[in-house]
Amino acid sequence: MTAARASRITDALLGIAAMAAILLALTRLDAAGEGVERRAFDVAGTPATAHLPEGPALGPVLVIAHGFAGSQQLMQSFALAAARNGYAAVTYDLAGHGRNPAPLGGSITDPEGATRRLVDQLGRVVEVARRLGDGRVAVLGHSMASDIVVRFAQQTPGIGATIAVSMFAPTVTETTPPNLLVIVGALETALAAEALRAVGLAAAPGAAQMRVTHGDPAAGTARRAAASPWTEHVSVLFAQASLAETVGWLDLAFGIPRAGPPRTDMRGPWIVLLLAGVVALMRPLARLLPVVSSPPAGAGLGWRALWPVIVVPAVATPLVLRVLPTKFLPVLVGDYLAMHFLAFGLIAAACLAACGRGPIRPAPPPALSRRALVLATLGAVAFGLVGVAWPIDRLLTSFALSPGRLTLFLALLAGTAAHFLAAEWATRGPGAGRGGYAAMQAGFLASLIAAVALDFERLFFLLIIVPVIAIFFAIYGHASAVLQRRTGHPFVGGIATAIAFAWAIAATFPLVEG
């Protein structure tokens, strides 16, 4: 058997396995919503969704708020768990987030700025949500929204329980907000310590422990902290331990008896399996793309030549952007991230040109190669939209571009294109050092962290999404390597990845008032 035939057979088997994984994951994810009726509605311009149990509701309603750069889809696991255990649950998109067309107004760091507006928005949603039950309400918020729900519960009579996930809430006291449950990921060590500190306000000195309840739920003074094993800031939202703690706390706060453990579904692993199947499907589907360049193009830098192309932009970018204007888009810190991509890419391209390894050539490529480049890129982009953007939007977080975000996407694309075209050209091609692409993206992340350190007050929210950016680098780095091997040209993966990142930033970062 020839190597080419063996490769085709391997790709065919991989495609079959990937499709089986995707179908299994979709089946299991659909099963997680069985017995739950969903109704989309609008609260004064705020998109919201009611999750209602199949049988009679128990009475109370849980209103759920997502965190920074999230959306109501990100909180589906909590809503489904509540509904499958007899509670009505409502999720919604905060101002500037998801499909909410209204921008987020006011300073994000000022309690009387954006925080006050988000608290008021939660109040409007709660007033409508009360009608789904008997008037009793609990609130749940993640990360940034944990502060929102805590402040709201402290100032609003009649809130029966407050659940803060990955809590940032400086206003917690010994008795407010009522019946406070704090859930953290076990890997969030700093937040775990903060959870114990907050719970310890109502306990004897040194008595606060994880999974120990203090206070009296009937009086509204109950306190509890719980850490979900092996989870961090995002995966804590999908952990069965987080969901079971939430339902158990609602039962305790509202005095509702339950025979046996609550019904919870592990949506997280099935979402991971679905996305893994999509990633695995890239290789067999890449065979459908045309060859763009033979022999393969690219600078193909070895490690000795590649280090300056990584280190120089990593050091220079945060310093250059300290003196250049980076506030030009109505999207929170997204404009700075776009400028960071742009500056890093341009400096890296200048380094490539200085060593004579840039993509500029005396003669243009032949017409057939240009047509093949366009076709291959369109195919890669189409797969990204259908195979990646669609499942993320449906199952994970809002990933659709509303009309108001299209102009943001085009502006952001200029920055991401500069970075990814430079990175692909430098690290692909004959003679390229193994692991060069990963090293270049690690350099970008290091420079981004350095930039946050230089302007922490404005850019600290970027630290929250650094792990997400790293995951995207890994996924699209694999995809671009597959595209390079098939098409022979690094610009196919570079353009597709640039579009994917610009799309992700434009679709998820909060819109703010200009």
C-alpha positions in Angstrom: 0.0 0.0 0.0 1.4 3.4 -1.0 1.7 6.2 1.6 -0.8 8.3 -0.3 -3.4 5.5 -0.2 -2.8 4.9 3.5 -3.2 8.6 4.1 -6.6 8.7 2.3 -7.8 5.7 4.2 -6.7 7.3 7.5 -8.5 10.5 6.6 -11.7 8.5 5.7 -11.7 6.7 9.0 -11.0 9.9 10.8 -13.9 11.6 9.1 -16.3 8.7 10.0 -15.1 8.9 13.7 -15.5 12.7 13.7 -19.1 12.5 12.3 -20.0 9.9 14.8 -18.7 12.0 17.7 -20.6 15.1 16.4 -23.9 13.1 16.1 -23.5 11.6 19.5 -22.7 14.9 21.1 -25.7 16.6 19.5 -28.0 13.8 20.6 -26.8 14.0 24.2 -27.1 17.8 24.2 -30.6 17.7 22.9 -31.5 15.1 25.6 -30.2 17.6 28.3 -33.1 19.9 27.3 -35.8 17.3 27.4 -38.8 18.2 29.6 -38.0 21.9 29.4 -40.1 24.4 27.4 -38.2 27.5 26.2 -39.9 30.8 25.4 -38.0 33.8 24.0 -39.3 37.2 25.0 -38.2 40.8 25.3 -38.0 43.1 28.4 -37.8 46.7 27.3 -35.3 45.8 24.5 -33.5 43.1 26.5 -33.5 39.6 24.9 -34.5 37.0 27.4 -35.5 33.3 27.5 -37.8 31.5 30.0 -36.9 27.9 30.8 -40.1 26.3 32.2 -40.5 22.8 33.7 -42.7 20.3 31.8 -44.8 19.7 34.9 -46.1 22.3 37.4 -43.5 24.7 38.6 -42.5 24.8 42.3 -43.2 28.5 42.6 -39.9 30.4 42.8 -38.2 31.8 39.7 -34.4 31.9 39.2 -33.1 34.9 37.2 -29.6 34.2 35.8 -27.0 36.8 34.6 -23.9 36.1 32.6 -20.4 37.6 33.0 -18.2 39.8 31.0 -18.1 39.1 27.2 -20.7 36.3 27.8 -24.3 35.9 26.8 -27.4 34.0 28.0 -26.4 30.9 26.1 -23.3 30.6 28.4 -25.7 30.1 31.4 -28.0 27.5 29.8 -26.7 24.7 32.0 -28.0 26.5 35.2 -31.3 27.3 33.5 -31.9 23.7 32.3 -30.9 22.3 35.7 -33.3 24.6 37.5 -36.1 23.8 35.1 -35.6 20.1 35.1 -35.9 20.2 38.9 -39.2 22.1 38.9 -38.1 25.7 39.0 -38.7 28.4 36.3 -35.5 30.0 35.1 -34.9 33.2 33.1 -31.7 34.0 31.2 -31.0 37.3 29.5 -28.3 39.3 27.6 -26.8 42.2 29.6 -26.6 45.6 27.9 -23.8 45.6 25.3 -23.6 41.8 25.3 -24.9 39.0 23.1 -27.9 40.0 21.0 -28.8 43.0 23.1 -28.5 46.0 20.7 -28.3 48.6 23.5 -24.7 49.6 24.4 -23.3 49.4 27.9 -23.2 52.9 29.3 -21.0 54.3 32.1 -17.6 53.4 33.5 -17.2 49.7 34.0 -15.2 50.4 37.2 -17.5 52.9 38.7 -20.3 51.5 41.0 -22.5 54.4 39.9 -21.7 53.9 36.2 -22.2 50.7 34.3 -22.8 48.7 37.5 -25.8 50.8 38.4 -27.3 50.5 34.9 -26.8 46.7 35.0 -28.5 46.5 38.4 -31.4 48.5 37.0 -31.6 46.2 34.0 -31.7 43.1 36.2 -34.6 44.8 38.2 -36.6 45.1 35.0 -36.0 41.5 34.1 -36.9 40.3 37.6 -40.2 42.2 37.6 -41.3 40.3 34.4 -39.8 37.0 35.6 -41.9 37.1 38.8 -45.0 36.5 36.8 -43.7 33.0 35.8 -44.1 31.8 39.4 -45.6 32.7 42.7 -43.6 35.9 43.1 -40.6 34.4 44.9 -37.3 35.1 43.2 -33.7 34.0 43.4 -30.8 35.5 41.4 -27.6 34.0 40.1 -24.7 35.8 38.5 -21.3 34.8 37.1 -18.0 36.7 37.4 -18.8 40.4 36.7 -22.5 39.7 37.1 -21.9 38.2 40.6 -21.4 41.8 41.8 -24.6 42.8 39.9 -26.8 40.2 41.6 -25.3 40.8 45.0 -26.0 44.5 44.8 -29.4 43.9 43.5 -30.4 41.4 46.2 -29.0 43.8 48.9 -31.3 46.6 47.8 -34.4 44.6 46.7 -36.9 43.2 49.3 -38.2 39.7 48.7 -35.2 38.0 47.1 -35.1 34.5 48.5 -31.6 33.4 47.5 -28.5 34.8 46.0 -26.0 32.6 44.1 -22.7 34.1 43.0 -20.4 32.0 40.7 -16.7 33.0 40.6 -17.7 36.0 42.8 -16.3 39.5 42.6 -18.5 41.3 45.1 -17.0 43.8 47.6 -20.3 44.8 49.2 -21.1 41.4 50.8 -21.8 41.7 54.6 -22.6 39.3 57.4 -26.3 39.4 56.6 -26.6 40.7 53.0 -27.4 39.6 50.4 -30.0 37.1 51.6 -29.1 33.4 51.6 -25.8 33.6 49.8 -24.2 30.6 48.0 -20.8 31.2 46.5 -19.6 28.7 43.9 -16.0 28.7 42.5 -13.9 26.5 40.4 -11.4 24.6 42.5 -8.6 26.0 40.2 -9.7 29.6 41.0 -7.6 29.7 44.1 -7.8 33.4 44.7 -11.6 33.4 44.3 -11.9 30.3 46.5 -10.1 32.3 49.3 -12.5 35.2 48.7 -15.5 32.9 48.9 -14.4 31.6 52.3 -13.7 35.2 53.5 -17.2 36.3 52.5 -18.9 33.2 54.1 -16.7 33.6 57.1 -18.3 37.0 57.9 -21.3 35.0 59.2 -19.3 32.2 60.9 -17.2 31.8 64.0 -13.6 32.9 63.4 -11.8 30.1 61.4 -15.0 28.1 61.0 -15.7 28.8 57.3 -15.1 25.7 55.2 -16.2 24.6 51.7 -19.5 22.8 51.6 -20.5 23.8 55.2 -23.7 25.9 55.6 -23.8 28.6 58.2 -26.7 30.7 59.3 -30.5 30.3 59.1 -32.2 30.1 55.6 -35.6 31.0 57.1 -34.1 34.3 58.4 -32.2 34.9 55.1 -28.8 34.7 56.8 -27.6 31.3 55.3 -24.1 31.3 53.9 -22.2 28.5 52.0 -19.2 28.2 49.8 -18.6 25.4 47.4 -15.7 24.6 45.0 -16.4 22.5 41.9 -13.5 20.0 41.3 -11.1 20.5 38.5 -12.8 23.6 37.0 -11.8 27.2 36.4 -13.6 30.4 35.4 -15.5 29.0 32.5 -15.8 25.2 33.1 -17.3 25.9 36.5 -20.5 26.9 34.6 -20.9 23.3 33.3 -19.8 21.2 36.3 -22.4 18.9 37.8 -21.2 19.9 41.2 -22.1 23.6 40.4 -25.5 22.6 39.2 -26.3 20.3 42.1 -25.2 23.0 44.6 -27.5 25.5 42.9 -30.6 23.3 43.0 -29.8 22.2 46.5 -29.5 25.8 47.6 -32.8 26.8 46.0 -34.5 23.9 47.8 -32.9 25.0 51.1 -33.7 28.7 50.8 -37.3 28.1 49.7 -38.0 25.2 52.0 -38.8 22.8 49.2 -38.4 19.0 50.0 -36.8 16.8 47.4 -36.6 13.0 47.3 -33.2 12.0 46.0 -30.5 14.0 44.3 -31.4 16.7 41.7 -31.5 16.0 38.0 -28.4 17.5 36.4 -26.8 16.8 33.0 -23.1 17.1 32.1 -23.4 19.4 29.0 -19.8 20.5 29.2 -18.2 17.2 28.1 -20.6 16.8 25.2 -19.9 20.3 24.0 -16.1 19.5 24.2 -16.8 16.2 22.2 -18.8 18.2 19.6 -16.0 20.7 19.1 -13.3 18.0 19.1 -15.3 16.2 16.3 -15.4 19.4 14.3 -11.7 19.9 14.7 -11.0 16.3 13.7 -13.2 16.8 10.6 -10.9 19.5 9.3 -8.3 17.1 8.0 -10.5 14.9 5.8 -12.5 17.9 4.5 -9.2 19.7 3.7 -8.7 17.2 0.9 -11.5 18.9 -1.0 -9.5 22.1 -1.2 -7.3 23.0 -4.3 -3.5 23.1 -4.1 -2.4 26.8 -4.2 1.4 26.6 -4.2 3.8 23.8 -5.2 6.4 23.7 -3.8 4.9 25.0 -0.5 5.3 28.7 0.2 6.4 30.4 3.4 9.5 31.8 5.1 10.1 28.5 6.9 12.2 30.0 9.6 14.3 27.8 11.8 14.6 28.5 15.5 17.7 30.7 15.2 16.0 33.0 12.6 12.6 32.9 14.3 13.5 34.1 17.7 13.9 37.8 16.7 10.6 37.7 14.9 9.0 36.6 18.1 10.9 38.6 20.7 11.1 42.0 19.0 7.3 42.4 18.5 6.6 40.9 21.9 8.7 43.5 23.6 8.0 46.5 21.3 4.2 46.1 21.0 3.1 47.0 24.5 5.6 49.9 24.6 4.5 51.3 21.2 0.8 51.1 22.2 1.5 53.1 25.3 1.9 56.2 23.2 -0.5 55.5 20.3 -4.2 56.1 20.5 -6.1 52.8 21.0 -9.6 54.0 21.8 -11.5 54.2 18.5 -14.2 51.6 18.6 -17.4 51.3 20.7 -16.4 47.9 22.1 -14.9 47.4 25.5 -11.1 46.7 25.3 -11.7 45.1 21.8 -10.2 48.1 20.1 -7.0 47.7 22.1 -6.9 44.0 21.3 -7.2 44.8 17.6 -4.4 47.3 17.8 -2.2 44.8 19.7 -2.8 42.3 16.9 -2.0 45.0 14.3 1.1 46.3 15.9 2.5 42.8 16.7 1.9 41.7 13.1 3.4 44.8 11.5 6.5 44.6 13.6 6.9 40.9 12.9 6.5 41.6 9.2 9.1 44.3 9.4 11.5 41.8 11.0 10.8 39.3 8.2 11.5 42.0 5.6 14.7 43.0 7.4 16.1 39.5 7.1 14.9 39.1 3.5 12.3 36.5 4.3 9.1 38.4 3.7 6.3 37.4 1.3 7.0 40.2 -1.3 8.2 38.7 -4.6 9.3 40.5 -7.8 6.5 38.8 -9.8 2.9 38.1 -8.9 1.7 34.5 -8.6 0.1 32.9 -11.6 -3.6 33.4 -12.2 -4.4 29.8 -11.4 -2.7 30.1 -8.0 -4.7 33.3 -7.2 -8.0 31.6 -8.1 -7.0 28.5 -6.0 -6.1 30.8 -3.1 -9.5 32.4 -3.2 -11.4 29.1 -3.5 -9.3 27.5 -0.7 -9.8 30.4 1.6 -13.5 30.6 0.9 -13.8 26.9 1.7 -11.9 27.3 4.9 -14.0 30.3 6.0 -17.2 28.5 5.2 -16.2 25.5 7.3 -15.4 27.9 10.2 -18.8 29.5 10.1 -20.8 26.3 9.8 -18.6 23.9 11.8 -17.4 26.3 14.6 -19.4 29.5 14.8 -22.8 27.7 14.6 -22.3 25.2 17.4 -20.7 27.9 19.6 -23.6 30.2 19.0 -26.2 27.5 19.7 -24.6 25.8 22.7 -21.9 28.0 24.3 -22.3 31.8 23.8 -23.7 34.3 21.4 -21.5 34.2 18.3 -23.7 35.8 15.6 -22.8 39.2 14.1 -25.7 41.6 14.5 -25.9 44.4 12.0 -24.5 46.8 14.5 -21.4 44.7 14.9 -20.5 44.2 11.2 -18.5 47.5 11.0 -16.6 46.4 14.1 -15.8 43.1 12.4 -14.3 44.9 9.4 -12.2 47.2 11.6 -11.0 44.4 13.7 -10.1 42.3 10.7 -7.3 44.8 9.7 -5.6 44.0 13.0 -6.0 40.3 13.1 -5.0 39.9 9.4 -1.7 41.6 10.0 -0.9 39.4 12.9 -2.0 36.0 11.5 -0.5 36.5 8.0 2.8 37.4 9.5 2.7 34.5 12.0 1.7 32.0 9.3 4.4 33.2 6.8 7.1 33.1 9.4 6.4 29.7 10.8 5.2 27.7 7.8 7.1 26.4 4.8 10.1 24.1 4.1 12.6 24.2 7.0 10.3 25.7 9.5 11.2 24.9 13.1 8.8 22.5 14.9 6.6 24.4 17.4 7.4 27.8 15.9 3.7 28.8 15.5 3.0 27.9 19.1 6.0 29.9 20.2 5.0 32.9 18.2 1.5 32.9 19.7 2.9 32.4 23.2 5.0 35.6 22.5 1.8 37.4 21.6 0.1 36.3 24.8 3.1 37.4 26.9 3.1 40.8 25.2 -0.6 41.1 25.9 -0.1 40.3 29.6 2.7 42.9 29.7 0.3 45.5 28.2 -2.3 44.7 30.9 0.4 45.2 33.5 1.3 48.6 32.1 -2.4 49.8 32.0 -4.1 47.5 34.5 -7.1 49.8 35.2 -8.2 49.9 31.6 -7.2 46.5 30.3 -7.6 44.1 33.3 -10.6 42.5 31.7 -8.3 41.1 29.0 -6.7 38.8 31.7 -10.1 37.0 32.0 -10.1 36.1 28.3 -6.4 35.1 27.9 -7.2 31.4 28.5 -9.9 31.6 25.8 -7.5 33.3 23.4 -5.0 30.5 24.1 -7.6 27.8 23.3 -8.5 29.6 20.0 -4.8 29.8 19.2 -4.5 26.0 19.7 -7.6 25.1 17.6 -6.9 27.5 14.7 -3.2 26.7 14.8 -4.0 23.1 14.2 -6.5 24.1 11.5 -4.0 26.3 9.7 -1.3 23.6 9.8 -3.8 21.2 8.1 -4.6 23.9 5.5 -0.9 24.6 4.8 -0.1 20.9 4.2 -3.0 20.6 1.8 -2.9 23.9 -0.1 0.9 24.6 0.2 0.3 28.3 1.1 0.2 29.8 4.6 -2.2 32.6 3.6 -5.1 30.3 3.4 -4.9 29.5 7.1 -3.8 33.0 7.9 -6.8 34.7 6.3 -9.3 32.1 7.7 -7.9 32.5 11.2 -7.9 36.3 10.9 -11.5 36.3 10.0 -12.3 33.8 12.8 -10.6 36.0 15.5 -12.1 39.3 14.2 -15.5 37.6 14.2 -15.1 36.2 17.7 -14.1 39.6 19.1 -16.8 41.6 17.3 -19.5 39.0 18.3 -18.6 38.7 22.0 -16.9 41.8 23.3 -19.3 44.2 25.0 -20.5 47.2 23.0 -20.2 50.5 24.9 -21.5 54.0 24.4 -19.2 56.0 22.1 
